[in-house]
């Protein structure tokens, strides 16, 4: 057989039937369908039992193992030349397998091929198309450092390229992103412009139920995988970098100052196409490269996330369906952070948002709409909670009333 299709299932009774039928209706039918139920409790097993197609191999975990171990079990059972994934709540378009096999046959150097996607809601209504295409493996490898551009349900990979790599449980629920980053260091990956998958957004999806865990896992993957997914540097450049590290370590060369590290960070973002003004402080922030983003002068961004246009708002906030945010994304509106803005730790700013001058985005806020000038916003989704003048006056009063808690701070 040509393809092994792997589908993990956990409490997906409302959608898994449609997902299975979309695979069985493929124009290329030479595949085995490995479906693993991860101890569902909602009737998913009964739905799986209703399919009698001989290509289906239904397995069941005795206990809930989680997504990573369940998919690894599928990989252990796979016998095909290629491996394809399809989540239990998504839908494959009929020509998906044929198109991807054709591409992999024509490009033997490519180890994984994904596709662009259409987002749908729980009832199957379209929420918009998202172009994730990146035909250049080098560019995709670099972009994986800052964002996951590969939808798992669109993936078909060459079994020989995967080798001994497997999903890692410690990176759930972003274990797929972790695998793509590691695979990119040893194989070429591409994403086609064809829309080959309908990706379902609903309140019970993993992204919706495990939002905070998803963000933590993404941050860990991007921290650990930056070197693996970054463009491969020439040997001489690597050697010079290692020599400098050794010289710093043994005291022959001074370590870079915080100011020099900040300048290097900002220059790296500018090379990635992000417009950054003067006297900005950016530390620990995740900014998507290649997106139309403009950051003004004297801004402070600390450990926040600015989403790119390929990151659906509904992946993070299912309640935003029907708010018009998808239309804004499709128009590729520029994200603008005006002068003298502060964005706190763990804050998320959606693409296409404009933050007015001299505004403050509180820690953990999720900014889903434009922020007026001179205000403080907080919450999820973010709401105006006061003006910057009120905020300054309040903290100035606190400093004056409790000087022992603010040593070295000018009480004026």
N, C-alpha and C positions, 0 to 999 in steps of 0.2 A: 504494500500500500504506500501511497505517497505521503499522506498527512496523518498525524495524530492530533486530534482536537481535544483539548482539556477544558472541562467546565467544572469548577468547584461550586457547590450548592450549599447554602445555609439559609433556611427560612425565606425561601424565594418563591413560595407557592403561587402568588398572583402573577408572576412573570416568567417563571422557568419554562413553562410549556411553550410560550411564544419564542423564547430563545432557542429551545431545542428544535422547533419546527423550522426556524430560519437557517439552522445549520443543515438539517436534513434536506432542505430545498436548494442547496447549492448546485450551481451548474456543473461543478467538478465534484463528482461523487465518490472518488476513490480515497476514502479516509476511514479511520476508526474513531469513534466518538467515546472518549473516556469521561464519564460523568461521576463525580465523587460527592456523595452527600455527607456533609460534616455534622452528623447527628442533629438534623433539623427537628424542630418540634411543632411545625405549623402545617403539616400535611404535604410537604414537598416530596416525601418518599412515595406517597400515593400517586402524585403527578408523574414522577419518574417511572413508576411501575406500569403506567398506561402506555408507554412507548415500547413497541415490539420490533422496531427496525433492527436487523441483525448487526448493523454497524455500531449500535449503542452497547457499551459495556458499563453497566451501572455498578459502582462500588459504594460501600457504606463504611464510614468510620464508626467504631464502637462508641467513642467519646468525641467531644468537640476538640479538634486539634488546632483549629485556626487556619487562616488562609494560606500561610506559607507552607506548613507541613502537608496540607491537603493537596496543594499544587505540586509539591515535591513527590507525593505519592503518584500523582498522575504522570509526572516525568519518568518515574521508575517503571511505570507500566507501558510507556510509549514505545512504539516500534516503527514509527514512520520516519521517512527521510527529513520531513519538516514537522515542526510542532506549532500549532496554532492555539491561541487562547480565546475564550469567549465567556464573559461573565454571565451569571444566571439571570440577570435582569436586562441584558442588552440584546440587540438584534443585529444580525449580520445581513448585509444586502446579498442577493443571490449570486452575484459574480465575484464576491470577495475572494474565495479560495483560488479560483481560476486566475484572477488578476495577480495575486501575490505569488503564486507558484510560477507564473509566466515571468514575473520580474526577477525572482531568485534564479531561475534557470538562465536568464539572459545576463545576470550579473553575479557570477560565481564568487566574486570577492566580497559580496555583501552577506553578512550573517543574520541580519534581522531587518524586516520591513514592516512598517506600520502605515497608518493612513490617517487622513483627516476624518472628522466625525460630524454627525448631526446630533444635537441634543434633543431629547424628547422627554415629555413629562410622564407621570404614572399611567396616563390613559393613552399614551402613544402620540400625543400632539407635538408637532415640531416646535422647538424653542430657538432654532437658529442653527446655522452651519458654522463650524469652526475650522479654519484652515490652519492645520498644524504642519503643513508640508515643509520638509527640509531635505532636499535631494543630495546635499553635500555632506558626506560622513564627517569630515573635519569640522564643519560648522555645527553640525548636530552634537558632536562630542563636546565642543566648547559650550554650547548652550545648555547641555545637561548639567553643567556646573551650577546654574542658577535657576533652572526650571525644568520640569518634566514635560517634554513635548511628545511623549509616546503613550497613547491610550492602550491599556492592557488588552482590551477586547479587539483591538485592531492588529495585534502583533502576530506575525508568523516568522519563525526563526528556523535556521538550519540547525538540525540536531548536532551536527559535528562542530558547529561554531560554539554551541553552549558548553560542550565538554563536561567538566565536573562542576560547573557553576550551578548553584541552586538558590532558591529563595531563602532568606534568613528571617527567622521569627522575630528577632529583636528589633527589626525595622517595620513590623506591622504598625499601622495598616498601609504603609507605603513600601511594602516589600518588593513590589514590582519595579518601582523607581530605583531602588537599591540595586536590583539585578541589572537593569539597563545600564546604570553607571559603570558597574564592574565589567559588563560585557563590552562596553564601548572601548575599554582599554586594550582589548585583544581582538576585536573584530570591527567591521564597518557596519554602521546602522544608518538607515534612511527612513524617511516618512514621506509617503506619496501624497499628492494633492487630491487624489480620488477619495470621495466619501464612501467608505466601505462598511461603516458600522453606524448604527443608531444607538447612541449612548444615553441611557435612561437616568434622569434626575428625579429622585423621589425622597420622601422624608425618612425612609428606612434604609437608604443606601449607606454603605460603609462611610463614605465621605461626610454624610450628614450626621450619622450617629457617633462618629469618632473624630469630630472636627479638631479638637485640641490635640489628640494623639497624632493625628495626621500632620499637623503643623510641626509638632516636636520631632516626628520621624523625618520629615523633609529637611528640617534644620540640621539634624544629625547626619543625614546622607550628604547634604551639600558641604558640610564641614569635613567629613571623612573622605568624600569622593572627589573633591576638587582636583587633586593631583591626578587621579585616575582618569577623569573625563576631560581634563584640559588638553589642548593641542600639544602634541609631542614636541618638546624642545630639542633643537640640535644637540649633539653630544657635547660640543665645546661649550655651549651655553649652560648645560647642566653641570659640567665640570667646574666652570667658573662659579656658579651658584654654590656648589658644595664646598669649594675652596673658601669662599667668603664666609660660609657658616662656620667652618673649622677655625678660621682666623678670628672670628668674633668669639667663638667658644673659648679659645685659649688666650684671649686678651690682646692679640696683635692688632686687631681692628676694632674700633668702637661700634657698638650695636646701634642700629638706626634709632633716632629719637622718635618719640610719639609724633612730633610734627612732621618728620620725614616719612613715617609710616602713613600718616593721614594724607600727605601729598601724593604718595604712591597709590593709595586706594582711590583717590579722586581721579588721578590720571588714568588708572585702569578703567574706571567707569566711563570716562570721557572717550577713551579709545573704543569702548563698546557702543558708542553712539548716543550716550546720555548727555544732555546739555545741563551742565552744572555751573552755577554762578561763582562769584568770589567769596572767600572767607567762610566757606561751608565746613561743617563738622559732620562727617558721615562715618559711623563706626558700627560694625556688625549688621548693617542693613542688607537686605536682599532686594536688588533692583534688577528687573529683566533687561537683558541687552537687546538692542535692535528695535525697541519700542519707542514711539514718539513721546518722550518724557522730558520735561523742562523743570529744573530746580533753580530757584532764584538765588540772590545773594544772601549771605548771613543766615543760612538755614542750618538746623541741627536735626539729624536723623540718627536714632540709636536703636539698633536691634529691631527695626521695624521691617515690614514687607510691603513693597509696592508691586501689585500684581500686573502682569503683562496682559495684552489683549487676547492671548491664547489660553488664559486661565479663566474658565467660566466662573462667574460670581456664584452660580448655583452649586458649584462643587463645595463651596464654603458656607453658603447661606441659602438653603433650599427655600426659605420663606420669601426670597426675592423674586420668585417666578411671577411674571405678569407685571413687574414694576417698570418695564421699559428699559431696564439696564442692558438687556441683550441687544436692543436696538442701538444703544450707545456704543456697545462693543463693536457691532458690525460696521458702524460708521468710522471706526478707528479714530475716535476723538483723542486729541492729545491730552495726556495727564500733565497738569501744571501745578507746581508747588511754588507759590510766590515768595517774595523776599521776607526774611525774618520769621520764618515758620519753624515751629518745634514739633517733631513727631516722636512720641514716646515709645518705650520698649514694648514689643509684642503687638504694636498697632498694625492694622492691615488697611491699606488704601487701595480701593478697586480702580481698575483702569478707567480712563476717561473722566476722572474726578478733577476738579479744580479747587485748590485750597487757597483762600484769600490771604493777602499780606498780613503779617504779624498775628497769625493764628496759632493756637496750641491744640494738638491732637493728643489726648491723654493716653496713658499706657493701656494697652489691651483694647483700645477702641477699634471698631471696624467702620471705616468711612465709606458709605455707599452713595453719597450724593455730595454736591458742591458745598464747600464750607465758606461762609461769608467772611469778610475781613475782620480782624480784631476780636475773634471770639474763641472760646474754649469749648471743645466738643469731647464727649466721652460716651462709652456704652457700646452695645452691639444690637442693632446698628447705632452709629454715633448720632448724638443729639446735642444741640447747643445747651450748655449748662451755665453759661455766663460770659462776661466779656474779659478780655485780657487785663483791662484796667482793674476790674473787680478782683481778678485772680492775684494780681500784683499787690493790691492794697491789702487783701486778706493775709497774704504771706508776710508782707512787711509788718503788719500788726502782730503776727505770731512771733516774728523775730524780736520785735521790741518787747513783747510781753514775756518771752522765755529766752533771754540771751544765752543762758547756760547750754541750751540745746543747739546753738548755732555759733560755736567758737570761731573767731576769726572773720565772721560775716559783718559787714558794715550795716548797722541797724538803721541807717537812713535809706 
